[in-house]
Amino acid sequence: MFNASYSVRLFLFNLAVIIMAGVWLSGFDRVHWFIYVVPLFLTAAAVTGFCPGLFISKKILASFGIRE
């Protein structure tokens, strides 16, 4: 299983905060509910260290023979 480093975790958390700041500046009543899913997943990945996006990307690259 892939575990994100602390720098990746901080990056994911900062990205979630920036998205939520954009939602706040746009107005919580103006954005679609689906935009809240992205910061939720990013925050969960930052807390747990398991990022499904990085895991899937690593598996796809490995299937093409590209190693990190």
C-alpha positions as CSV (number, residue, x, y, z in Angstrom):
1,M,0.0,0.0,0.0
2,F,1.2,3.5,-0.8
3,N,1.8,5.9,2.1
4,A,2.3,9.6,1.4
5,S,5.2,11.4,2.9
6,Y,4.7,14.4,5.2
7,S,5.4,16.9,2.4
8,V,2.7,15.2,0.2
9,R,0.3,15.2,3.1
10,L,0.9,19.0,3.7
11,F,0.4,19.6,0.0
12,L,-2.9,17.8,-0.1
13,F,-4.1,19.6,3.0
14,N,-3.1,23.0,1.6
15,L,-4.9,22.2,-1.6
16,A,-8.1,21.3,0.3
17,V,-7.8,24.6,2.2
18,I,-7.4,26.6,-1.0
19,I,-10.4,24.9,-2.6
20,M,-12.5,25.6,0.5
21,A,-11.3,29.3,0.5
22,G,-12.5,29.5,-3.1
23,V,-15.9,28.1,-2.1
24,W,-16.1,30.5,0.8
25,L,-15.3,33.5,-1.5
26,S,-17.8,32.3,-4.1
27,G,-20.5,31.8,-1.5
28,F,-21.5,28.5,0.0
29,D,-25.0,28.7,-1.5
30,R,-23.6,29.3,-5.0
31,V,-21.4,26.2,-5.5
32,H,-22.6,22.7,-6.3
33,W,-22.5,20.2,-3.5
34,F,-20.0,18.0,-5.5
35,I,-17.2,20.5,-5.0
36,Y,-17.2,19.6,-1.3
37,V,-16.2,16.0,-2.2
38,V,-12.7,17.0,-3.4
39,P,-11.6,18.8,-0.2
40,L,-13.1,15.9,1.8
41,F,-11.0,13.3,0.0
42,L,-7.9,15.5,0.1
43,T,-8.2,16.1,3.8
44,A,-8.8,12.3,4.4
45,A,-5.6,11.6,2.4
46,A,-3.7,14.2,4.3
47,V,-4.7,12.7,7.7
48,T,-4.4,9.0,6.9
49,G,-1.4,9.2,4.4
50,F,-3.2,7.0,2.0
51,C,-4.0,8.8,-1.2
52,P,-6.2,6.8,-3.7
53,G,-5.2,9.1,-6.5
54,L,-1.5,8.5,-6.0
55,F,-2.0,4.8,-5.5
56,I,-4.0,4.5,-8.8
57,S,-1.4,6.6,-10.7
58,K,1.4,4.5,-9.4
59,K,-0.4,1.3,-10.5
60,I,-1.1,2.7,-14.0
61,L,2.5,3.8,-14.5
62,A,3.7,0.4,-13.3
63,S,1.5,-1.4,-15.8
64,F,3.4,0.6,-18.5
65,G,6.7,-0.3,-17.0
66,I,7.4,3.1,-15.6
67,R,9.0,3.0,-12.2
68,E,9.3,5.8,-9.7
